[in-house]
Amino acid sequence: QVQLVESGGGLVQPGGSQRLSCAVSGFTVSSYTMSWYRQAPGKERELVAVITSTGGSTNYADSVKGRFTISRDNAKNTVYLQMNSLKPEDTAVYYCRAVRYREYWGKGTQVTVSL
């Protein structure tokens, strides 16, 4: 059974850091293109970062480039999103997505950036 379980969300102050995890079961993360999306209240879900299955190339939304880093640990079958220099506008529910022949989504983890 395929499962994507996000964790690591919570409340963080502006300028702080946080690391999100997406633990995967049912397939190997290295064989799927893995990505992080986020959805803020009243806004559409947007792509934040992606890491490809072949070669592990990464790409980022302009709004997070230079601050966020996506990575994967094949041994732990987990994908991470390291978020630095967080801003209030980064507040959102963050979702993990996997795509190969079909797509899978996690249920999300809330990140709140506030004093």
C-alpha positions in Angstrom: 0.0 0.0 0.0 1.4 3.4 -1.0 1.7 6.0 1.7 3.3 9.4 1.8 3.4 10.9 5.3 4.6 14.4 5.9 6.0 15.6 9.2 8.0 18.5 10.6 5.6 21.3 10.4 4.7 23.7 13.1 5.2 27.3 14.3 8.4 29.0 13.5 9.5 32.7 13.8 10.4 34.7 10.7 14.0 34.1 9.7 14.0 30.7 11.3 14.5 27.3 9.7 12.5 24.1 9.5 12.9 20.7 7.9 9.9 18.8 6.5 10.0 15.1 5.9 8.0 12.9 3.6 8.3 9.3 4.5 7.3 7.0 1.7 6.1 3.4 1.7 5.0 1.2 -1.2 7.6 2.3 -3.7 11.2 3.6 -3.7 11.6 7.4 -3.8 14.5 7.2 -6.2 12.2 5.8 -8.9 9.7 8.6 -8.7 9.8 12.3 -9.4 9.2 13.8 -5.9 8.0 17.2 -5.2 6.7 19.6 -2.5 3.7 21.7 -3.0 2.1 24.2 -0.7 -1.3 25.8 -0.3 -2.0 29.0 1.7 -5.5 29.9 2.8 -7.5 31.3 -0.1 -4.8 30.5 -2.6 -4.2 27.7 -5.2 -1.8 24.9 -4.5 1.6 25.8 -5.9 4.8 23.9 -6.7 7.6 24.6 -4.3 10.4 22.2 -5.2 11.0 19.1 -7.3 13.6 16.4 -7.5 13.7 14.1 -10.5 14.1 10.3 -10.4 16.9 10.2 -12.9 19.9 12.1 -11.9 18.3 13.8 -9.0 18.0 17.2 -10.6 16.2 19.8 -8.6 14.1 22.8 -9.4 12.5 25.5 -7.3 9.8 28.2 -7.4 11.3 31.6 -7.7 9.8 32.6 -4.4 11.9 30.0 -2.5 15.0 29.8 -4.6 18.1 30.2 -2.5 16.2 29.5 0.8 14.7 26.0 0.4 16.5 22.8 -0.5 14.8 19.5 -1.6 16.7 16.3 -1.1 16.1 12.6 -0.7 17.6 9.8 1.4 17.2 6.5 -0.5 18.2 4.4 2.5 15.4 5.9 4.6 13.0 6.2 1.6 12.3 9.8 2.6 12.3 13.1 0.9 13.1 16.3 2.7 12.5 20.0 2.3 14.9 22.2 4.3 13.5 25.7 4.7 15.7 28.5 5.8 15.1 32.3 6.2 11.4 31.6 6.5 9.0 34.5 5.8 5.3 34.9 6.9 4.3 34.4 3.3 5.7 30.8 3.5 2.8 30.0 5.8 0.8 27.2 4.2 0.0 23.5 4.3 2.9 21.7 2.6 2.2 18.5 0.6 4.5 15.8 -0.7 3.7 14.5 -4.2 5.1 11.5 -6.1 4.7 11.0 -9.9 5.7 8.2 -12.2 3.0 6.4 -14.1 0.5 7.8 -11.6 0.6 10.4 -8.9 0.3 10.1 -5.1 -0.2 12.8 -2.5 0.4 13.0 1.2 -2.1 14.6 3.5 0.0 17.6 4.3 1.7 19.3 7.2 1.0 22.9 8.4 3.8 25.4 8.5 3.1 28.7 10.2 5.7 31.5 10.1 4.8 34.1 12.7 6.1 36.0 15.8 
